[in-house]
């Protein structure tokens, strides 16, 4: 988990420092609400105990929450790393 977190934070701060602030913010927002929150719900709650019925529920408890956090941080880190490697941040204009 530390490696994934380092990749996530390192790439996020490098992109922001280079002036690419919208992409990291949008990735964080989209992956949080449409990836992490549903995944935590699915992995944590047992069938019939969740807040919504349309998602499958696997009942892993706290272990499920940690697995969801690991998946979220890893996917976010990979997306931000791909953005950094693409070089699109070089095209950003910095305000003076």
Rosetta constraint file for C-alpha pairs under 8 A:
AtomPair CA 1 CA 5 HARMONIC 6.12 0.50
AtomPair CA 1 CA 70 HARMONIC 6.05 0.50
AtomPair CA 1 CA 74 HARMONIC 7.98 0.50
AtomPair CA 2 CA 6 HARMONIC 6.00 0.50
AtomPair CA 3 CA 7 HARMONIC 6.21 0.50
AtomPair CA 4 CA 8 HARMONIC 6.12 0.50
AtomPair CA 4 CA 70 HARMONIC 7.67 0.50
AtomPair CA 4 CA 73 HARMONIC 6.13 0.50
AtomPair CA 4 CA 74 HARMONIC 5.02 0.50
AtomPair CA 4 CA 77 HARMONIC 6.27 0.50
AtomPair CA 5 CA 9 HARMONIC 6.04 0.50
AtomPair CA 5 CA 73 HARMONIC 6.10 0.50
AtomPair CA 5 CA 74 HARMONIC 7.21 0.50
AtomPair CA 5 CA 77 HARMONIC 7.12 0.50
AtomPair CA 6 CA 10 HARMONIC 5.68 0.50
AtomPair CA 7 CA 11 HARMONIC 5.97 0.50
AtomPair CA 7 CA 77 HARMONIC 5.23 0.50
AtomPair CA 7 CA 78 HARMONIC 7.52 0.50
AtomPair CA 7 CA 81 HARMONIC 7.16 0.50
AtomPair CA 8 CA 12 HARMONIC 6.01 0.50
AtomPair CA 8 CA 73 HARMONIC 6.59 0.50
AtomPair CA 8 CA 74 HARMONIC 7.26 0.50
AtomPair CA 8 CA 76 HARMONIC 6.17 0.50
AtomPair CA 8 CA 77 HARMONIC 3.71 0.50
AtomPair CA 8 CA 78 HARMONIC 7.33 0.50
AtomPair CA 8 CA 80 HARMONIC 6.74 0.50
AtomPair CA 8 CA 81 HARMONIC 7.56 0.50
AtomPair CA 9 CA 13 HARMONIC 6.03 0.50
AtomPair CA 9 CA 77 HARMONIC 7.45 0.50
AtomPair CA 10 CA 14 HARMONIC 6.11 0.50
AtomPair CA 11 CA 15 HARMONIC 6.00 0.50
AtomPair CA 11 CA 77 HARMONIC 7.11 0.50
AtomPair CA 11 CA 80 HARMONIC 5.72 0.50
AtomPair CA 11 CA 81 HARMONIC 5.70 0.50
AtomPair CA 11 CA 84 HARMONIC 6.72 0.50
AtomPair CA 12 CA 16 HARMONIC 6.17 0.50
AtomPair CA 12 CA 24 HARMONIC 6.09 0.50
AtomPair CA 12 CA 80 HARMONIC 6.32 0.50
AtomPair CA 13 CA 17 HARMONIC 5.93 0.50
AtomPair CA 14 CA 18 HARMONIC 6.16 0.50
AtomPair CA 15 CA 19 HARMONIC 6.44 0.50
AtomPair CA 15 CA 20 HARMONIC 5.16 0.50
AtomPair CA 15 CA 21 HARMONIC 6.74 0.50
AtomPair CA 15 CA 24 HARMONIC 7.41 0.50
AtomPair CA 15 CA 84 HARMONIC 6.68 0.50
AtomPair CA 15 CA 89 HARMONIC 6.60 0.50
AtomPair CA 16 CA 20 HARMONIC 5.05 0.50
AtomPair CA 16 CA 21 HARMONIC 4.79 0.50
AtomPair CA 16 CA 24 HARMONIC 7.51 0.50
AtomPair CA 18 CA 89 HARMONIC 6.34 0.50
AtomPair CA 18 CA 90 HARMONIC 7.38 0.50
AtomPair CA 18 CA 92 HARMONIC 7.48 0.50
AtomPair CA 18 CA 94 HARMONIC 7.95 0.50
AtomPair CA 19 CA 89 HARMONIC 6.93 0.50
AtomPair CA 19 CA 92 HARMONIC 5.88 0.50
AtomPair CA 19 CA 93 HARMONIC 7.00 0.50
AtomPair CA 19 CA 94 HARMONIC 5.92 0.50
AtomPair CA 20 CA 24 HARMONIC 7.43 0.50
AtomPair CA 20 CA 89 HARMONIC 5.55 0.50
AtomPair CA 20 CA 92 HARMONIC 6.33 0.50
AtomPair CA 21 CA 25 HARMONIC 6.31 0.50
AtomPair CA 22 CA 26 HARMONIC 6.01 0.50
AtomPair CA 23 CA 27 HARMONIC 6.05 0.50
AtomPair CA 24 CA 28 HARMONIC 6.06 0.50
AtomPair CA 24 CA 80 HARMONIC 6.79 0.50
AtomPair CA 25 CA 29 HARMONIC 6.18 0.50
AtomPair CA 26 CA 30 HARMONIC 5.96 0.50
AtomPair CA 27 CA 31 HARMONIC 5.78 0.50
AtomPair CA 27 CA 76 HARMONIC 7.04 0.50
AtomPair CA 27 CA 79 HARMONIC 7.89 0.50
AtomPair CA 28 CA 32 HARMONIC 5.81 0.50
AtomPair CA 28 CA 76 HARMONIC 7.13 0.50
AtomPair CA 29 CA 33 HARMONIC 6.27 0.50
AtomPair CA 30 CA 34 HARMONIC 5.69 0.50
AtomPair CA 30 CA 35 HARMONIC 7.34 0.50
AtomPair CA 31 CA 35 HARMONIC 4.75 0.50
AtomPair CA 31 CA 36 HARMONIC 6.25 0.50
AtomPair CA 31 CA 72 HARMONIC 7.14 0.50
AtomPair CA 31 CA 76 HARMONIC 7.20 0.50
AtomPair CA 32 CA 36 HARMONIC 4.83 0.50
AtomPair CA 32 CA 37 HARMONIC 6.21 0.50
AtomPair CA 32 CA 72 HARMONIC 7.55 0.50
AtomPair CA 33 CA 37 HARMONIC 5.46 0.50
AtomPair CA 33 CA 38 HARMONIC 7.43 0.50
AtomPair CA 34 CA 38 HARMONIC 6.51 0.50
AtomPair CA 35 CA 39 HARMONIC 6.02 0.50
AtomPair CA 35 CA 72 HARMONIC 6.98 0.50
AtomPair CA 36 CA 40 HARMONIC 6.00 0.50
AtomPair CA 36 CA 68 HARMONIC 6.33 0.50
AtomPair CA 36 CA 69 HARMONIC 6.97 0.50
AtomPair CA 36 CA 72 HARMONIC 5.69 0.50
AtomPair CA 37 CA 41 HARMONIC 6.31 0.50
AtomPair CA 38 CA 42 HARMONIC 6.15 0.50
AtomPair CA 38 CA 55 HARMONIC 7.74 0.50
AtomPair CA 39 CA 43 HARMONIC 6.06 0.50
AtomPair CA 39 CA 68 HARMONIC 5.78 0.50
AtomPair CA 40 CA 44 HARMONIC 5.71 0.50
AtomPair CA 40 CA 64 HARMONIC 6.69 0.50
AtomPair CA 40 CA 65 HARMONIC 5.22 0.50
AtomPair CA 40 CA 68 HARMONIC 5.42 0.50
AtomPair CA 40 CA 69 HARMONIC 7.75 0.50
AtomPair CA 41 CA 45 HARMONIC 6.03 0.50
AtomPair CA 41 CA 50 HARMONIC 6.85 0.50
AtomPair CA 41 CA 55 HARMONIC 7.95 0.50
AtomPair CA 41 CA 57 HARMONIC 7.13 0.50
AtomPair CA 42 CA 55 HARMONIC 6.29 0.50
AtomPair CA 42 CA 56 HARMONIC 5.61 0.50
AtomPair CA 42 CA 57 HARMONIC 4.41 0.50
AtomPair CA 42 CA 58 HARMONIC 6.01 0.50
AtomPair CA 42 CA 59 HARMONIC 7.62 0.50
AtomPair CA 43 CA 57 HARMONIC 6.08 0.50
AtomPair CA 43 CA 58 HARMONIC 5.14 0.50
AtomPair CA 43 CA 59 HARMONIC 5.92 0.50
AtomPair CA 43 CA 60 HARMONIC 5.62 0.50
AtomPair CA 43 CA 61 HARMONIC 7.09 0.50
AtomPair CA 43 CA 64 HARMONIC 4.53 0.50
AtomPair CA 43 CA 65 HARMONIC 6.50 0.50
AtomPair CA 43 CA 67 HARMONIC 7.96 0.50
AtomPair CA 43 CA 68 HARMONIC 7.20 0.50
AtomPair CA 44 CA 57 HARMONIC 7.26 0.50
AtomPair CA 44 CA 58 HARMONIC 6.71 0.50
AtomPair CA 44 CA 59 HARMONIC 5.09 0.50
AtomPair CA 44 CA 60 HARMONIC 5.02 0.50
AtomPair CA 44 CA 61 HARMONIC 4.28 0.50
AtomPair CA 44 CA 62 HARMONIC 6.35 0.50
AtomPair CA 44 CA 63 HARMONIC 7.43 0.50
AtomPair CA 44 CA 64 HARMONIC 4.84 0.50
AtomPair CA 44 CA 65 HARMONIC 5.68 0.50
AtomPair CA 45 CA 49 HARMONIC 5.83 0.50
AtomPair CA 45 CA 50 HARMONIC 5.45 0.50
AtomPair CA 45 CA 57 HARMONIC 5.61 0.50
AtomPair CA 45 CA 58 HARMONIC 6.31 0.50
AtomPair CA 45 CA 59 HARMONIC 4.37 0.50
AtomPair CA 45 CA 60 HARMONIC 6.78 0.50
AtomPair CA 45 CA 61 HARMONIC 6.22 0.50
AtomPair CA 46 CA 50 HARMONIC 7.05 0.50
AtomPair CA 46 CA 57 HARMONIC 5.35 0.50
AtomPair CA 46 CA 58 HARMONIC 5.41 0.50
AtomPair CA 46 CA 59 HARMONIC 3.48 0.50
AtomPair CA 46 CA 60 HARMONIC 7.19 0.50
AtomPair CA 46 CA 61 HARMONIC 7.81 0.50
AtomPair CA 47 CA 56 HARMONIC 7.39 0.50
AtomPair CA 47 CA 57 HARMONIC 5.02 0.50
AtomPair CA 47 CA 58 HARMONIC 6.64 0.50
AtomPair CA 47 CA 59 HARMONIC 6.73 0.50
AtomPair CA 48 CA 53 HARMONIC 7.32 0.50
AtomPair CA 48 CA 57 HARMONIC 7.83 0.50
AtomPair CA 50 CA 57 HARMONIC 7.40 0.50
AtomPair CA 59 CA 64 HARMONIC 7.51 0.50
AtomPair CA 60 CA 64 HARMONIC 4.71 0.50
AtomPair CA 60 CA 65 HARMONIC 7.87 0.50
AtomPair CA 61 CA 65 HARMONIC 6.70 0.50
AtomPair CA 62 CA 66 HARMONIC 6.39 0.50
AtomPair CA 63 CA 67 HARMONIC 6.21 0.50
AtomPair CA 64 CA 68 HARMONIC 6.13 0.50
AtomPair CA 65 CA 69 HARMONIC 6.23 0.50
AtomPair CA 66 CA 70 HARMONIC 6.14 0.50
AtomPair CA 67 CA 71 HARMONIC 6.19 0.50
AtomPair CA 68 CA 72 HARMONIC 6.07 0.50
AtomPair CA 69 CA 73 HARMONIC 6.06 0.50
AtomPair CA 70 CA 74 HARMONIC 6.01 0.50
AtomPair CA 71 CA 75 HARMONIC 6.10 0.50
AtomPair CA 72 CA 76 HARMONIC 6.07 0.50
AtomPair CA 73 CA 77 HARMONIC 5.97 0.50
AtomPair CA 74 CA 78 HARMONIC 6.14 0.50
AtomPair CA 75 CA 79 HARMONIC 6.16 0.50
AtomPair CA 76 CA 80 HARMONIC 6.16 0.50
AtomPair CA 77 CA 81 HARMONIC 5.95 0.50
AtomPair CA 78 CA 82 HARMONIC 6.08 0.50
AtomPair CA 79 CA 83 HARMONIC 6.32 0.50
AtomPair CA 80 CA 84 HARMONIC 6.23 0.50
AtomPair CA 81 CA 85 HARMONIC 6.14 0.50
AtomPair CA 82 CA 86 HARMONIC 6.05 0.50
AtomPair CA 83 CA 87 HARMONIC 6.87 0.50
AtomPair CA 83 CA 88 HARMONIC 6.85 0.50
AtomPair CA 83 CA 89 HARMONIC 7.68 0.50
AtomPair CA 84 CA 88 HARMONIC 7.21 0.50
AtomPair CA 84 CA 89 HARMONIC 6.83 0.50
AtomPair CA 87 CA 91 HARMONIC 7.83 0.50
AtomPair CA 88 CA 92 HARMONIC 7.50 0.50
